[in-house]
């Protein structure tokens, strides 16, 4: 037994749980497949396919999240709102990785902490929807639920849920993970050469000079350490990188839930770090039932409607033994509600002595529609919720240990504001998201910088 497994072993294994026990509960946000036989065939095929991640990667991440709970690490979780099959390309994947590496470099430099890097990719192909059906010009069709379920085009053929898409999602996820691992193992994340991570289109960004000064400072520090030691610091040439997605489509998750040799319990081997969304977090619901039995570290999205009583009941079900690294709470209140709604939850969890990792998602509570018909997020609101969250945690005596962002490495204009002060008119130039608006590179990097500044401000003596 390795050290990680020994530290995380003493927990309750639910005797009444199995990967399919969620089917006995009410399941929300699942598509209605018209052909049950075709669905069963696909699920049987998925069950025989190789897993996307390994149990030892999962347990290593859980140990790192346990350290983040203690303030010894900071979590950076980011990526697309919903992946598209067409975006499974080397350029899109490498640009997304570059953004997360650059953000983590800013955070490591500014916070003086190791950063846990988790991508919202290699599986983020399903999305919850507010309604099962969508009507346009008198025509009603199933809502688009992500490329794993159906297609966005407004036709009956495209919108009819197709189970074979789950196999395609598995293949795209495997290709994404293979490319990310190859890049990292090949030295793409080498701190000796962070200049390799530059994205050409931001050469004239207002943030470019600040970032490059930071890179130069880190390069000088690395060379100084190597001069003193007389040898190259080899552990700077690669990083750990993990995947996450909302485990929404439970038939897919069940098919990739496995037992492995020399380990106890069940692992969801479709991802390292699955989470439950707000729409499916009922304590007696199917998603909660599924999550309570897997050994992965897990997260719950919590919004302004969640009460302390509801949250404590969820924690009782999902982490009854208070296992280190097991449970993260991702709060997404919105800039207008965070000051009113978050403190009572922080106080309740602290008073009850629960071990959780608090993460701020400043994206999902700040979505709005513009007069010209675009769904967007104002960077000012994102910044406000994030900064206010740090302040509220400091006041409560709790710790905000991570951030959860929807972002991309592409030159998009989907969120307004930021370093270039994008306006509603700019949204028309490069709006590409099929679901939710994402931070572009500049806005993502600016977010990392404001986290560092806010932490420094809170740590400064009064």
C-alpha positions as a LaTeX table, in Angstrom:
\begin{tabular}{lrrr}
\hline
Residue & $x$ (\AA) & $y$ (\AA) & $z$ (\AA) \\
\hline
Unk1 & 0.00 & 0.00 & 0.00 \\
Unk2 & 1.44 & 3.39 & $-0.93$ \\
Unk3 & 1.58 & 6.39 & 1.40 \\
Unk4 & $-1.30$ & 8.19 & $-0.29$ \\
Unk5 & $-3.63$ & 5.20 & 0.03 \\
Unk6 & $-2.67$ & 4.68 & 3.69 \\
Unk7 & $-3.48$ & 8.31 & 4.53 \\
Unk8 & $-6.86$ & 8.15 & 2.82 \\
Unk9 & $-7.97$ & 4.60 & 3.70 \\
Unk10 & $-9.88$ & 4.86 & 6.98 \\
Unk11 & $-13.31$ & 5.72 & 5.59 \\
Unk12 & $-16.74$ & 4.14 & 5.48 \\
Unk13 & $-17.40$ & 2.00 & 2.40 \\
Unk14 & $-21.16$ & 1.99 & 1.77 \\
Unk15 & $-22.30$ & $-1.63$ & 1.84 \\
Unk16 & $-25.63$ & $-0.80$ & 0.19 \\
Unk17 & $-24.09$ & 0.93 & $-2.84$ \\
Unk18 & $-23.32$ & $-0.28$ & $-6.34$ \\
Unk19 & $-22.58$ & 1.67 & $-9.55$ \\
Unk20 & $-26.18$ & 1.24 & $-10.72$ \\
Unk21 & $-27.97$ & 2.06 & $-7.44$ \\
Unk22 & $-28.63$ & 5.61 & $-8.71$ \\
Unk23 & $-31.25$ & 4.07 & $-11.00$ \\
Unk24 & $-33.49$ & 3.57 & $-7.96$ \\
Unk25 & $-33.60$ & 7.33 & $-7.30$ \\
Unk26 & $-35.12$ & 10.28 & $-9.13$ \\
Unk27 & $-32.70$ & 11.31 & $-11.88$ \\
Unk28 & $-32.84$ & 14.85 & $-13.22$ \\
Unk29 & $-31.23$ & 16.34 & $-16.35$ \\
Unk30 & $-30.98$ & 13.02 & $-18.19$ \\
Unk31 & $-31.97$ & 12.80 & $-21.87$ \\
Unk32 & $-34.80$ & 10.61 & $-23.07$ \\
Unk33 & $-33.23$ & 8.15 & $-25.49$ \\
Unk34 & $-35.84$ & 6.86 & $-27.99$ \\
Unk35 & $-34.11$ & 3.50 & $-28.59$ \\
Unk36 & $-33.52$ & 1.57 & $-25.35$ \\
Unk37 & $-31.76$ & $-1.31$ & $-27.15$ \\
Unk38 & $-29.29$ & 1.04 & $-28.83$ \\
Unk39 & $-28.58$ & 2.65 & $-25.46$ \\
Unk40 & $-27.94$ & $-0.73$ & $-23.82$ \\
Unk41 & $-25.58$ & $-1.73$ & $-26.65$ \\
Unk42 & $-23.55$ & 1.45 & $-26.28$ \\
Unk43 & $-23.31$ & 1.16 & $-22.50$ \\
Unk44 & $-22.09$ & $-2.42$ & $-22.82$ \\
Unk45 & $-19.45$ & $-1.25$ & $-25.29$ \\
Unk46 & $-18.36$ & 1.57 & $-22.99$ \\
Unk47 & $-18.04$ & $-0.83$ & $-20.09$ \\
Unk48 & $-15.42$ & $-2.76$ & $-22.05$ \\
Unk49 & $-13.38$ & 0.23 & $-23.20$ \\
Unk50 & $-10.17$ & 1.24 & $-21.39$ \\
Unk51 & $-10.47$ & 3.84 & $-18.63$ \\
Unk52 & $-9.41$ & 7.44 & $-19.21$ \\
Unk53 & $-7.57$ & 7.93 & $-15.90$ \\
Unk54 & $-6.00$ & 5.68 & $-13.29$ \\
Unk55 & $-6.76$ & 5.02 & $-9.64$ \\
Unk56 & $-3.29$ & 6.13 & $-8.51$ \\
Unk57 & $-3.71$ & 9.48 & $-10.30$ \\
Unk58 & $-7.05$ & 9.90 & $-8.52$ \\
Unk59 & $-5.56$ & 9.14 & $-5.11$ \\
Unk60 & $-2.62$ & 11.47 & $-5.72$ \\
Unk61 & $-5.04$ & 14.28 & $-6.56$ \\
Unk62 & $-7.06$ & 13.52 & $-3.44$ \\
Unk63 & $-3.91$ & 13.85 & $-1.33$ \\
Unk64 & $-3.09$ & 17.20 & $-3.00$ \\
Unk65 & $-6.63$ & 18.46 & $-2.36$ \\
Unk66 & $-6.24$ & 17.43 & 1.28 \\
Unk67 & $-3.14$ & 19.62 & 1.40 \\
Unk68 & $-5.08$ & 22.45 & $-0.24$ \\
Unk69 & $-7.67$ & 22.13 & 2.55 \\
Unk70 & $-4.85$ & 22.82 & 4.99 \\
Unk71 & $-3.61$ & 25.88 & 3.07 \\
Unk72 & $-0.55$ & 24.14 & 1.66 \\
Unk73 & $-1.70$ & 24.31 & $-1.97$ \\
Unk74 & $-4.06$ & 26.37 & $-4.16$ \\
Unk75 & $-6.44$ & 24.83 & $-6.72$ \\
Unk76 & $-6.76$ & 26.25 & $-10.24$ \\
Unk77 & $-9.64$ & 24.61 & $-12.10$ \\
Unk78 & $-10.52$ & 25.91 & $-15.54$ \\
Unk79 & $-11.55$ & 25.16 & $-19.10$ \\
Unk80 & $-14.46$ & 25.28 & $-21.50$ \\
Unk81 & $-18.07$ & 25.59 & $-20.38$ \\
Unk82 & $-18.86$ & 22.67 & $-22.69$ \\
Unk83 & $-16.39$ & 20.94 & $-24.97$ \\
Unk84 & $-17.30$ & 20.44 & $-28.61$ \\
Unk85 & $-16.21$ & 17.47 & $-30.70$ \\
Unk86 & $-14.92$ & 19.86 & $-33.38$ \\
Unk87 & $-12.56$ & 21.49 & $-30.85$ \\
Unk88 & $-10.60$ & 18.29 & $-30.27$ \\
Unk89 & $-7.58$ & 19.67 & $-32.11$ \\
Unk90 & $-3.92$ & 20.16 & $-31.23$ \\
Unk91 & $-4.16$ & 23.96 & $-31.41$ \\
Unk92 & $-7.23$ & 24.29 & $-29.17$ \\
Unk93 & $-5.88$ & 21.81 & $-26.60$ \\
Unk94 & $-2.38$ & 23.29 & $-26.46$ \\
Unk95 & $-3.73$ & 26.86 & $-26.21$ \\
Unk96 & $-6.02$ & 25.84 & $-23.35$ \\
Unk97 & $-3.08$ & 24.19 & $-21.61$ \\
Unk98 & $-0.92$ & 27.30 & $-22.16$ \\
Unk99 & $-3.49$ & 29.52 & $-20.45$ \\
Unk100 & $-3.74$ & 27.27 & $-17.40$ \\
Unk101 & 0.05 & 26.96 & $-17.18$ \\
Unk102 & 0.49 & 30.73 & $-17.39$ \\
Unk103 & $-2.17$ & 31.31 & $-14.76$ \\
Unk104 & $-0.58$ & 28.73 & $-12.47$ \\
Unk105 & 2.80 & 30.40 & $-12.94$ \\
Unk106 & 1.31 & 33.72 & $-11.80$ \\
Unk107 & $-0.28$ & 32.01 & $-8.79$ \\
Unk108 & 2.84 & 30.07 & $-7.78$ \\
Unk109 & 4.94 & 33.21 & $-8.07$ \\
Unk110 & 2.48 & 35.41 & $-6.18$ \\
Unk111 & 1.04 & 33.04 & $-3.57$ \\
Unk112 & 4.27 & 31.14 & $-2.89$ \\
Unk113 & 2.27 & 27.91 & $-2.90$ \\
Unk114 & 2.21 & 24.83 & $-5.15$ \\
Unk115 & $-0.79$ & 24.95 & $-7.49$ \\
Unk116 & $-3.07$ & 21.98 & $-8.20$ \\
Unk117 & $-3.92$ & 22.23 & $-11.91$ \\
Unk118 & $-7.27$ & 20.76 & $-12.95$ \\
Unk119 & $-8.75$ & 21.19 & $-16.42$ \\
Unk120 & $-12.44$ & 21.31 & $-17.25$ \\
Unk121 & $-11.82$ & 19.09 & $-20.23$ \\
Unk122 & $-11.47$ & 15.52 & $-21.55$ \\
Unk123 & $-15.10$ & 14.81 & $-20.62$ \\
Unk124 & $-17.00$ & 18.11 & $-20.26$ \\
Unk125 & $-19.34$ & 17.16 & $-23.11$ \\
Unk126 & $-22.71$ & 17.22 & $-21.30$ \\
Unk127 & $-24.55$ & 20.27 & $-19.98$ \\
Unk128 & $-27.67$ & 20.77 & $-17.83$ \\
Unk129 & $-30.50$ & 22.82 & $-19.31$ \\
Unk130 & $-33.25$ & 24.93 & $-17.80$ \\
Unk131 & $-35.90$ & 23.15 & $-19.88$ \\
Unk132 & $-36.17$ & 19.79 & $-21.60$ \\
Unk133 & $-37.62$ & 21.36 & $-24.74$ \\
Unk134 & $-36.87$ & 24.41 & $-26.87$ \\
Unk135 & $-39.39$ & 26.16 & $-29.14$ \\
Unk136 & $-38.52$ & 28.30 & $-32.16$ \\
Unk137 & $-41.08$ & 29.72 & $-34.60$ \\
Unk138 & $-43.70$ & 27.27 & $-33.40$ \\
Unk139 & $-41.40$ & 24.23 & $-33.65$ \\
Unk140 & $-40.55$ & 22.37 & $-30.42$ \\
Unk141 & $-37.52$ & 20.10 & $-30.15$ \\
Unk142 & $-35.38$ & 18.62 & $-27.34$ \\
Unk143 & $-32.91$ & 21.09 & $-25.84$ \\
Unk144 & $-29.24$ & 20.82 & $-26.76$ \\
Unk145 & $-27.53$ & 19.01 & $-23.88$ \\
Unk146 & $-23.96$ & 18.93 & $-25.10$ \\
Unk147 & $-22.18$ & 16.98 & $-27.83$ \\
Unk148 & $-22.23$ & 13.80 & $-25.74$ \\
Unk149 & $-26.04$ & 13.79 & $-26.05$ \\
Unk150 & $-27.11$ & 15.59 & $-29.23$ \\
Unk151 & $-26.10$ & 18.36 & $-31.66$ \\
Unk152 & $-26.84$ & 22.10 & $-31.43$ \\
Unk153 & $-28.46$ & 22.49 & $-34.87$ \\
Unk154 & $-32.20$ & 23.08 & $-34.56$ \\
Unk155 & $-33.44$ & 20.04 & $-36.46$ \\
Unk156 & $-35.20$ & 16.90 & $-35.27$ \\
Unk157 & $-32.33$ & 14.69 & $-36.39$ \\
Unk158 & $-29.70$ & 16.81 & $-34.61$ \\
Unk159 & $-31.63$ & 17.26 & $-31.38$ \\
Unk160 & $-32.72$ & 13.63 & $-30.93$ \\
Unk161 & $-30.48$ & 12.09 & $-28.22$ \\
Unk162 & $-28.08$ & 9.58 & $-29.80$ \\
Unk163 & $-26.34$ & 7.10 & $-27.44$ \\
Unk164 & $-23.49$ & 6.45 & $-29.90$ \\
Unk165 & $-22.27$ & 9.98 & $-29.06$ \\
Unk166 & $-21.08$ & 8.66 & $-25.68$ \\
Unk167 & $-18.55$ & 6.45 & $-27.44$ \\
Unk168 & $-17.43$ & 9.42 & $-29.51$ \\
Unk169 & $-17.07$ & 11.50 & $-26.33$ \\
Unk170 & $-14.96$ & 8.76 & $-24.76$ \\
Unk171 & $-12.70$ & 8.70 & $-27.83$ \\
Unk172 & $-12.34$ & 12.51 & $-27.90$ \\
Unk173 & $-11.59$ & 12.54 & $-24.17$ \\
Unk174 & $-8.94$ & 9.85 & $-24.63$ \\
Unk175 & $-7.32$ & 11.78 & $-27.48$ \\
Unk176 & $-7.32$ & 14.97 & $-25.41$ \\
Unk177 & $-5.75$ & 13.25 & $-22.40$ \\
Unk178 & $-3.17$ & 11.51 & $-24.58$ \\
Unk179 & $-2.10$ & 14.81 & $-26.15$ \\
Unk180 & $-1.97$ & 16.66 & $-22.81$ \\
Unk181 & 0.12 & 13.88 & $-21.25$ \\
Unk182 & 2.43 & 13.84 & $-24.27$ \\
Unk183 & 2.93 & 17.60 & $-24.12$ \\
Unk184 & 3.70 & 17.56 & $-20.40$ \\
Unk185 & 5.97 & 14.50 & $-20.56$ \\
Unk186 & 7.78 & 16.08 & $-23.51$ \\
Unk187 & 8.68 & 19.20 & $-21.51$ \\
Unk188 & 5.89 & 21.55 & $-22.63$ \\
Unk189 & 5.45 & 22.65 & $-19.00$ \\
Unk190 & 9.19 & 23.12 & $-18.37$ \\
Unk191 & 9.75 & 26.11 & $-16.09$ \\
Unk192 & 13.10 & 26.62 & $-17.77$ \\
Unk193 & 11.18 & 27.76 & $-20.85$ \\
Unk194 & 7.88 & 29.41 & $-19.85$ \\
Unk195 & 8.24 & 31.65 & $-22.89$ \\
Unk196 & 7.08 & 28.63 & $-24.91$ \\
Unk197 & 3.63 & 29.13 & $-23.44$ \\
Unk198 & 3.08 & 32.53 & $-25.10$ \\
Unk199 & 0.00 & 32.94 & $-27.25$ \\
Unk200 & 0.92 & 34.99 & $-30.31$ \\
Unk201 & $-2.29$ & 37.00 & $-30.58$ \\
Unk202 & $-1.76$ & 38.69 & $-27.21$ \\
Unk203 & 1.64 & 40.18 & $-28.00$ \\
Unk204 & 0.25 & 43.68 & $-27.50$ \\
Unk205 & $-1.90$ & 42.92 & $-24.46$ \\
Unk206 & $-1.84$ & 45.53 & $-21.67$ \\
Unk207 & $-0.91$ & 42.62 & $-19.36$ \\
Unk208 & 1.93 & 41.29 & $-21.50$ \\
Unk209 & 4.69 & 43.39 & $-19.94$ \\
Unk210 & 3.69 & 42.47 & $-16.37$ \\
Unk211 & 3.59 & 38.79 & $-17.24$ \\
Unk212 & 6.93 & 38.82 & $-19.06$ \\
Unk213 & 8.61 & 40.59 & $-16.15$ \\
Unk214 & 7.28 & 37.81 & $-13.92$ \\
Unk215 & 8.60 & 35.15 & $-16.31$ \\
Unk216 & 12.01 & 36.83 & $-16.37$ \\
Unk217 & 12.07 & 36.93 & $-12.56$ \\
Unk218 & 11.24 & 33.24 & $-12.30$ \\
Unk219 & 13.87 & 32.41 & $-14.91$ \\
Unk220 & 16.47 & 34.30 & $-12.90$ \\
Unk221 & 15.43 & 32.45 & $-9.72$ \\
Unk222 & 15.69 & 29.05 & $-11.45$ \\
Unk223 & 19.14 & 29.86 & $-12.82$ \\
Unk224 & 20.23 & 31.08 & $-9.39$ \\
Unk225 & 19.15 & 27.83 & $-7.72$ \\
Unk226 & 20.91 & 25.77 & $-10.36$ \\
Unk227 & 24.08 & 27.83 & $-10.03$ \\
Unk228 & 24.11 & 27.19 & $-6.28$ \\
Unk229 & 23.43 & 23.48 & $-6.63$ \\
Unk230 & 25.66 & 22.98 & $-9.66$ \\
Unk231 & 23.00 & 20.91 & $-11.39$ \\
Unk232 & 19.76 & 21.38 & $-13.28$ \\
Unk233 & 16.59 & 21.33 & $-11.18$ \\
Unk234 & 14.88 & 18.48 & $-13.00$ \\
Unk235 & 11.54 & 18.54 & $-11.19$ \\
Unk236 & 10.79 & 21.86 & $-12.89$ \\
Unk237 & 10.39 & 20.27 & $-16.31$ \\
Unk238 & 6.94 & 18.76 & $-15.77$ \\
Unk239 & 3.79 & 19.29 & $-13.72$ \\
Unk240 & 0.87 & 17.21 & $-12.53$ \\
Unk241 & $-2.29$ & 17.88 & $-14.48$ \\
Unk242 & $-5.75$ & 16.50 & $-13.77$ \\
Unk243 & $-9.14$ & 16.45 & $-15.47$ \\
Unk244 & $-12.63$ & 17.26 & $-14.20$ \\
Unk245 & $-16.15$ & 17.44 & $-15.51$ \\
Unk246 & $-19.71$ & 17.62 & $-14.27$ \\
Unk247 & $-20.74$ & 13.97 & $-13.96$ \\
Unk248 & $-24.18$ & 14.70 & $-15.37$ \\
Unk249 & $-24.85$ & 11.80 & $-17.74$ \\
Unk250 & $-25.05$ & 9.01 & $-15.19$ \\
Unk251 & $-25.29$ & 6.06 & $-17.64$ \\
Unk252 & $-21.91$ & 7.10 & $-19.07$ \\
Unk253 & $-20.37$ & 7.56 & $-15.61$ \\
Unk254 & $-21.68$ & 4.18 & $-14.46$ \\
Unk255 & $-20.16$ & 2.43 & $-17.48$ \\
Unk256 & $-16.73$ & 3.84 & $-16.57$ \\
Unk257 & $-16.96$ & 3.07 & $-12.84$ \\
Unk258 & $-14.61$ & 0.23 & $-12.10$ \\
Unk259 & $-12.89$ & $-1.79$ & $-9.42$ \\
Unk260 & $-9.13$ & $-2.08$ & $-9.88$ \\
Unk261 & $-6.51$ & $-4.60$ & $-8.66$ \\
Unk262 & $-4.88$ & $-3.96$ & $-5.29$ \\
Unk263 & $-7.34$ & $-1.21$ & $-4.38$ \\
Unk264 & $-10.56$ & $-1.31$ & $-2.41$ \\
Unk265 & $-13.82$ & 0.29 & $-3.53$ \\
Unk266 & $-15.01$ & 1.79 & $-6.80$ \\
Unk267 & $-13.43$ & 4.51 & $-8.94$ \\
Unk268 & $-14.98$ & 6.69 & $-11.62$ \\
Unk269 & $-12.25$ & 6.28 & $-14.23$ \\
Unk270 & $-13.74$ & 8.77 & $-16.71$ \\
Unk271 & $-12.14$ & 11.67 & $-14.82$ \\
Unk272 & $-10.05$ & 12.48 & $-11.78$ \\
Unk273 & $-12.37$ & 15.03 & $-10.19$ \\
Unk274 & $-16.13$ & 14.87 & $-10.96$ \\
Unk275 & $-18.60$ & 17.38 & $-9.58$ \\
Unk276 & $-22.35$ & 17.63 & $-8.99$ \\
Unk277 & $-24.09$ & 20.69 & $-10.42$ \\
Unk278 & $-26.67$ & 22.77 & $-8.60$ \\
Unk279 & $-29.57$ & 21.34 & $-10.59$ \\
Unk280 & $-28.81$ & 17.75 & $-9.57$ \\
Unk281 & $-27.60$ & 18.09 & $-5.98$ \\
Unk282 & $-30.75$ & 16.86 & $-4.20$ \\
Unk283 & $-29.73$ & 14.87 & $-1.13$ \\
Unk284 & $-32.05$ & 12.00 & $-2.11$ \\
Unk285 & $-31.44$ & 12.30 & $-5.86$ \\
Unk286 & $-29.74$ & 9.98 & $-8.30$ \\
Unk287 & $-26.56$ & 12.02 & $-8.69$ \\
Unk288 & $-25.94$ & 12.22 & $-4.94$ \\
Unk289 & $-26.55$ & 8.48 & $-4.68$ \\
Unk290 & $-24.01$ & 7.79 & $-7.42$ \\
Unk291 & $-21.36$ & 10.12 & $-5.97$ \\
Unk292 & $-21.54$ & 8.74 & $-2.43$ \\
Unk293 & $-20.03$ & 5.41 & $-3.51$ \\
Unk294 & $-17.01$ & 6.41 & $-5.60$ \\
Unk295 & $-13.54$ & 6.97 & $-4.16$ \\
Unk296 & $-12.69$ & 9.99 & $-6.33$ \\
Unk297 & $-12.39$ & 13.40 & $-4.78$ \\
Unk298 & $-15.69$ & 15.11 & $-5.57$ \\
Unk299 & $-17.18$ & 18.59 & $-5.55$ \\
Unk300 & $-20.62$ & 20.16 & $-5.22$ \\
Unk301 & $-21.68$ & 23.42 & $-6.82$ \\
Unk302 & $-23.63$ & 25.53 & $-4.32$ \\
Unk303 & $-25.65$ & 28.63 & $-5.12$ \\
Unk304 & $-27.60$ & 31.31 & $-3.27$ \\
Unk305 & $-30.66$ & 29.08 & $-2.72$ \\
Unk306 & $-28.72$ & 26.47 & $-0.68$ \\
Unk307 & $-29.34$ & 26.57 & 3.07 \\
Unk308 & $-26.87$ & 25.47 & 5.77 \\
Unk309 & $-29.19$ & 22.60 & 6.69 \\
Unk310 & $-29.28$ & 21.31 & 3.10 \\
Unk311 & $-25.52$ & 21.58 & 2.76 \\
Unk312 & $-24.80$ & 19.75 & 6.01 \\
Unk313 & $-27.15$ & 16.92 & 4.99 \\
Unk314 & $-25.32$ & 16.59 & 1.67 \\
Unk315 & $-21.98$ & 16.46 & 3.45 \\
Unk316 & $-23.31$ & 13.76 & 5.79 \\
Unk317 & $-24.19$ & 11.62 & 2.75 \\
Unk318 & $-21.14$ & 12.34 & 0.58 \\
Unk319 & $-18.38$ & 12.45 & 3.20 \\
Unk320 & $-19.69$ & 10.77 & 6.37 \\
Unk321 & $-16.18$ & 10.05 & 7.70 \\
Unk322 & $-14.80$ & 13.54 & 7.02 \\
Unk323 & $-12.09$ & 12.08 & 4.78 \\
Unk324 & $-9.27$ & 14.54 & 3.90 \\
Unk325 & $-9.33$ & 15.64 & 0.27 \\
Unk326 & $-12.69$ & 13.99 & $-0.40$ \\
Unk327 & $-15.06$ & 16.95 & $-0.67$ \\
Unk328 & $-14.83$ & 20.40 & $-2.25$ \\
Unk329 & $-17.57$ & 23.03 & $-2.17$ \\
Unk330 & $-17.68$ & 25.32 & $-5.20$ \\
Unk331 & $-19.72$ & 28.41 & $-4.34$ \\
Unk332 & $-21.25$ & 30.41 & $-7.20$ \\
Unk333 & $-23.47$ & 33.05 & $-5.67$ \\
Unk334 & $-23.18$ & 35.96 & $-8.08$ \\
Unk335 & $-21.72$ & 39.36 & $-7.26$ \\
Unk336 & $-25.12$ & 40.64 & $-6.12$ \\
Unk337 & $-25.70$ & 37.82 & $-3.59$ \\
Unk338 & $-22.33$ & 36.59 & $-2.33$ \\
Unk339 & $-22.13$ & 38.97 & 0.65 \\
Unk340 & $-25.64$ & 37.99 & 1.85 \\
Unk341 & $-25.60$ & 34.25 & 1.15 \\
Unk342 & $-22.06$ & 32.95 & 1.63 \\
Unk343 & $-21.32$ & 33.87 & 5.28 \\
Unk344 & $-24.07$ & 31.68 & 6.77 \\
Unk345 & $-22.71$ & 28.65 & 4.88 \\
Unk346 & $-19.15$ & 29.38 & 5.95 \\
Unk347 & $-20.21$ & 29.73 & 9.58 \\
Unk348 & $-22.24$ & 26.51 & 9.52 \\
Unk349 & $-19.44$ & 24.40 & 8.06 \\
Unk350 & $-16.85$ & 25.90 & 10.38 \\
Unk351 & $-19.08$ & 25.49 & 13.45 \\
Unk352 & $-19.73$ & 21.85 & 12.56 \\
Unk353 & $-16.01$ & 21.20 & 12.04 \\
Unk354 & $-16.38$ & 19.76 & 8.54 \\
Unk355 & $-13.25$ & 19.28 & 6.43 \\
Unk356 & $-13.87$ & 20.79 & 2.97 \\
Unk357 & $-11.99$ & 22.69 & 0.31 \\
Unk358 & $-13.74$ & 25.97 & $-0.48$ \\
Unk359 & $-13.56$ & 27.02 & $-4.15$ \\
Unk360 & $-15.02$ & 30.14 & $-5.76$ \\
Unk361 & $-16.75$ & 29.95 & $-9.14$ \\
Unk362 & $-17.30$ & 33.64 & $-10.02$ \\
Unk363 & $-18.69$ & 32.79 & $-13.46$ \\
Unk364 & $-22.05$ & 31.04 & $-13.21$ \\
Unk365 & $-23.81$ & 33.46 & $-10.88$ \\
Unk366 & $-22.99$ & 36.42 & $-13.13$ \\
Unk367 & $-24.48$ & 35.41 & $-16.47$ \\
Unk368 & $-26.77$ & 37.90 & $-18.21$ \\
Unk369 & $-28.14$ & 38.65 & $-21.67$ \\
Unk370 & $-27.37$ & 41.79 & $-23.65$ \\
Unk371 & $-29.74$ & 43.93 & $-25.71$ \\
Unk372 & $-28.16$ & 42.53 & $-28.89$ \\
Unk373 & $-29.02$ & 38.96 & $-27.90$ \\
Unk374 & $-25.74$ & 37.60 & $-26.50$ \\
Unk375 & $-25.30$ & 35.74 & $-23.25$ \\
Unk376 & $-22.35$ & 37.32 & $-21.46$ \\
Unk377 & $-20.61$ & 37.93 & $-18.15$ \\
Unk378 & $-19.25$ & 41.30 & $-17.02$ \\
Unk379 & $-15.65$ & 41.04 & $-15.91$ \\
Unk380 & $-16.36$ & 43.65 & $-13.25$ \\
Unk381 & $-18.91$ & 41.29 & $-11.67$ \\
Unk382 & $-16.57$ & 38.31 & $-11.91$ \\
Unk383 & $-13.85$ & 40.33 & $-10.23$ \\
Unk384 & $-16.24$ & 41.63 & $-7.58$ \\
Unk385 & $-17.49$ & 38.18 & $-6.58$ \\
Unk386 & $-13.99$ & 36.74 & $-6.46$ \\
Unk387 & $-12.51$ & 39.56 & $-4.37$ \\
Unk388 & $-15.52$ & 39.67 & $-2.06$ \\
Unk389 & $-15.27$ & 35.91 & $-1.54$ \\
Unk390 & $-11.68$ & 36.21 & $-0.33$ \\
Unk391 & $-12.77$ & 38.94 & 2.08 \\
Unk392 & $-15.71$ & 36.92 & 3.40 \\
Unk393 & $-13.58$ & 33.84 & 4.01 \\
Unk394 & $-11.00$ & 35.97 & 5.84 \\
Unk395 & $-13.74$ & 37.49 & 8.01 \\
Unk396 & $-15.22$ & 34.04 & 8.78 \\
Unk397 & $-11.87$ & 32.50 & 9.66 \\
Unk398 & $-12.13$ & 30.03 & 6.76 \\
Unk399 & $-9.88$ & 29.64 & 3.75 \\
Unk400 & $-10.70$ & 30.11 & 0.07 \\
Unk401 & $-8.43$ & 27.48 & $-1.42$ \\
Unk402 & $-9.23$ & 27.53 & $-5.12$ \\
Unk403 & $-10.94$ & 29.08 & $-8.11$ \\
Unk404 & $-13.14$ & 27.50 & $-10.78$ \\
Unk405 & $-13.31$ & 29.32 & $-14.13$ \\
Unk406 & $-14.73$ & 28.90 & $-17.60$ \\
Unk407 & $-11.99$ & 30.04 & $-19.96$ \\
Unk408 & $-10.33$ & 29.42 & $-23.29$ \\
Unk409 & $-7.02$ & 30.05 & $-25.00$ \\
Unk410 & $-8.77$ & 31.25 & $-28.14$ \\
Unk411 & $-9.16$ & 34.87 & $-29.22$ \\
Unk412 & $-12.82$ & 35.12 & $-28.25$ \\
Unk413 & $-14.98$ & 38.05 & $-27.16$ \\
Unk414 & $-17.63$ & 36.50 & $-24.90$ \\
Unk415 & $-17.19$ & 38.27 & $-21.56$ \\
Unk416 & $-17.17$ & 42.06 & $-21.49$ \\
Unk417 & $-14.64$ & 44.25 & $-19.67$ \\
Unk418 & $-11.15$ & 43.22 & $-18.66$ \\
Unk419 & $-7.81$ & 44.63 & $-19.79$ \\
Unk420 & $-9.11$ & 45.67 & $-23.21$ \\
Unk421 & $-12.44$ & 46.88 & $-21.80$ \\
Unk422 & $-14.57$ & 44.82 & $-24.21$ \\
Unk423 & $-18.09$ & 46.16 & $-24.77$ \\
Unk424 & $-21.37$ & 44.60 & $-25.87$ \\
Unk425 & $-20.51$ & 45.56 & $-29.45$ \\
Unk426 & $-17.26$ & 43.57 & $-29.23$ \\
Unk427 & $-19.27$ & 40.40 & $-28.55$ \\
Unk428 & $-20.24$ & 40.32 & $-32.22$ \\
Unk429 & $-16.59$ & 40.05 & $-33.31$ \\
Unk430 & $-15.62$ & 36.62 & $-31.96$ \\
Unk431 & $-18.39$ & 34.96 & $-29.96$ \\
Unk432 & $-17.92$ & 31.21 & $-30.41$ \\
Unk433 & $-19.36$ & 29.47 & $-27.35$ \\
Unk434 & $-22.37$ & 27.24 & $-27.99$ \\
Unk435 & $-23.45$ & 27.37 & $-24.34$ \\
Unk436 & $-21.89$ & 29.81 & $-21.82$ \\
Unk437 & $-19.48$ & 32.76 & $-22.25$ \\
Unk438 & $-15.83$ & 32.15 & $-21.35$ \\
Unk439 & $-12.94$ & 34.33 & $-20.26$ \\
Unk440 & $-10.39$ & 34.84 & $-23.01$ \\
Unk441 & $-6.66$ & 34.63 & $-22.38$ \\
Unk442 & $-6.23$ & 38.21 & $-21.18$ \\
Unk443 & $-9.19$ & 38.06 & $-18.83$ \\
Unk444 & $-8.04$ & 34.70 & $-17.42$ \\
Unk445 & $-4.52$ & 36.02 & $-16.79$ \\
Unk446 & $-5.95$ & 39.17 & $-15.22$ \\
Unk447 & $-8.01$ & 36.97 & $-12.89$ \\
Unk448 & $-4.86$ & 35.15 & $-11.72$ \\
Unk449 & $-3.16$ & 38.47 & $-11.08$ \\
Unk450 & $-6.07$ & 39.86 & $-9.07$ \\
Unk451 & $-6.10$ & 36.70 & $-6.89$ \\
Unk452 & $-2.46$ & 37.34 & $-6.06$ \\
Unk453 & $-3.07$ & 41.02 & $-5.34$ \\
Unk454 & $-6.09$ & 40.27 & $-3.15$ \\
Unk455 & $-4.25$ & 37.65 & $-1.13$ \\
Unk456 & $-1.34$ & 40.03 & $-0.62$ \\
Unk457 & $-3.73$ & 42.75 & 0.50 \\
Unk458 & $-5.44$ & 40.46 & 3.03 \\
Unk459 & $-2.10$ & 39.20 & 4.33 \\
Unk460 & $-0.64$ & 42.68 & 4.82 \\
Unk461 & $-0.50$ & 43.94 & 8.41 \\
Unk462 & $-3.20$ & 46.45 & 9.27 \\
\hline
\end{tabular}
